[in-house]
Amino acid sequence: MRLALFISGSGTTATTIVKSCLTGKLAVDPVLVVASKKDIGGITRIQEAGLPLDKIVIINPKNYKDQDEFGQKLLDECDKYKVDLVGQYGWLPLTPKKFIKKFKGRIINQHPGPLDPPRADFGGKGMWGKRVHASILYFRRITKHDFWTEATTHFVTEEFDKGEVVKRKRVKILPNDTVEDLQKRVLPIEHETQIEALNDFVLGKVKICKRQKPLIRVDELVMLKTAKKIAAVFYPHG
């Protein structure tokens, strides 16, 4: 299975995946890395992990007149490298509709918090990085719930974080956790979750994870919205 990894930042998850592939721990061939901008840490990390520079391309959406042109460039690169599966690991741009349509059921995304599509959860536009952890901690505080968090893998759809979840792992929140504490503890679990999800594709064992009960109750929707707003204020850069 030929994998393209989409990144926008530090690339820690993508680097871990590349290392697992190159050492034979994961039976996937990382044939392409797409970075949404230049001079990001992920490019250097992935090169240091052993992936040659000719497999790393920069495709910045700001360099294209619209989503259609941006999507076509992504498709052209993936066709060039004969990509079978796409993984978004800290990828921030909204993936174009035409690209999602072409890779439907073969494009997944990493998320650092609990999701419950199509119901309310800790995903959506602007919910990435530390904002996710901050919103969970604040929501937990105002609801008085013994809430937890999760590392998640889900299919990519036209809306942010609305695709079906295919892998998730729960992480306990400790009483004195800060946003930074939680992020640090969840990250290695995110790595494990993404690698296991890719292995499910290799083995043909992908399963949809559904919740019997809603993650967020109806009477908590306003509190969730407030938590997300506060998280965005305190972490404007994610």
N, C-alpha and C positions, 0 to 999 in steps of 0.2 A: 504494500500500500504506500503510495507516494504522497507525502504530506507537505502542505504549504503552511507556514506559521506567520501570522500577521501580528505585528507588534507596534507599539507607540511610545514605549518608555524604557524602563530598566531591563526588560526582557529576562527576568530571573526564571519565570516559568518556562519560557521558550528555550532558554539555555539548558535547564534541567532536562527537558524533553530531548533536545538534540544530543546531550551527553548519553542519555539512556538508549537512544537509537544507535549512536556510533559505537557504544560498548557492547551492543547486542542484547541489552536487557529488554528492549522493546523492538518488536519486529516490524518497524516502520522506517521508511526511507525519507529523511528530511531533505527534499529536493529544492525547496525554495523558502526564503524568508522575505517577507514584504514589510518594510518599515514605512510608516506614514509620514516620517520626517527624518532629516539627516541629523547627525551629531547627537544621537541618543545612545544611552549606555548599552542598550540591548545589542546594538550592532557590534560593538567591541567585544562584549561578553560571548556572543555566539561565535565570532571568529576565534576567540581564545579557546572555545570549547572544541574547535576542530572543523567547523564548517567553512569551506573556502569562500572567499569574497565574491566569486562569480555566481554564487547561489543566493546572494543578498541584493535586493533591489529596493530603491526608494521610490515610493509612489505617494506623493503628497496630494491630497484632494484639492488643495488650494491652487494647484497648477493646472486644473482642468475647468472648463467653462461651466460644466454642470455634472450632476450625478451620473447621467448616462455616459458621458465621456470618461469619467473616472471609473465607472464600472467596466467599461469596455477595455480600459488599460489593464485592470485587474484580471479580466478574463483572458486577455492576450498573453499575459505573463504566465498564468496558470496553464493555459493551453501549450505554451512553449515548453514547459517543464512536465507536461502530462500529469498534472496533479489529480489525485483521486479524492483527497480529503483535505479540508481546510480547518485550521484551528486558530481562533482569535484569542491571543494571550496579552491582555492589557491594550487591546486595539481600541482606540477612541472614536474614529470616524464612524458615521452611520454607513453601514455597508449598502451599496446600491442595490435596488430591487432586481435589476437584470442579473447581477452576480448571484444573489441569493436564489433566484429562480433556477439558474443553471446548476447550482450545487445543493439544491433542496435535499435535506436528509443527509448531507455530507459536509455540513459546515457547522461547527460548534464554537461555543464561547465560554470563557472562564469568567466566573463571577464570585466575589468574595463574601457573599451573604446569602441568606435564605430567599428562595424564590417560590412562587406559588401561582404560576400562570394558569388562567388569565386573571386570577384574582389579585387583590392588593398584596404587595410584598415590599422587599427592600431593593427592588430593581427599578428600572425606568430611566428616562432621560436625566442625565446629570448624576446618576448614582454609580460612582466608581471610586476606587481607591479608598482613602481614609473617610470619605463621606459616608460610605456604606457602614463602616464600623462605628462611626460617630452616631449615625441615625439609630443603629441598633441599641447602643448603650443609652442614648437619651430616651428612646422608646421604652426600654426596660425600666428606666428610672421613673418615668411618669405613670406607667401602668402598674408598677409594683410586681411585675411578672418575674418569675425565675426563668427568664428567657435565655436562649442559647443562640449560637450562630452556626453557619454552615459554609463549607466550600462547595461550590456548585459548578456543574457543566451542563449546558443546555444548547438545544438547536438554535441557530440564528434565524430570525424572521425579520419582517420589514419594520417591526417596532422594537425598541431597545428592551432586551431581557424578557420577551414574551414567548419565546420558543419553549417547547416541552423540555423538562429536565431529564437528563439521561444518567446523571451520577451526582450524588451528594454525600457529604460526610459532616456529621455534627461535631461542633467544637464547643466545649463548656466555657461559659463566661465566668470569670473569677470575681469575687466581691470588689476588689480594688483595681480592676482592670482599667487602664487608660486606653484611648484610641490606639496609641502606638503599641501598647502591650498586646492588644488584641490582634492588631495587624501582623505583628511579628510572630505570634503563635499560630495564626491561621495560615500564613503563607506556605509553610512546608506541607500543610494538609491540602492546600490548593494544588501544589505540585503533585502529590500522590493521586489526588482525584483526577487531574487531567491525564496523567499517565494511565491510570486504570481505565478511564473512558476510551482512550485510544486503543488500548488492548482489547476492549469489548468490541470495537469496530473490526479489529483484526480477526477476532474469533467468531464474529457474527452473533454476538450475545448482547447487543444493545437493547436495553429495556427502559421504558418510560417510567419515571418516578412520579407518582401522584399522591397527593395528601387526601385522606378521607375527611379531615376537618380543615376549614380555612386557617391559614397561618395568622391572619389578622381578622378579628371580629368586627362586625359592622359598627359597634359602638366605639371602636378604637381607630376608625379611619381618620378622624380629625387629628388624633394624637400622632398617627403615623405621618400625616402630611406636615405637621408641625416639626416633628423630629427631622424630617428630610430638609426642611427649610433651614433649620438651625445648623444642621451639618454642613450645608452648602455655604453658610455665612462663615463658619469657623474654618472651613477647609475649601476656600475658593479655587484652589488648584488641585483638588482631589487628594 
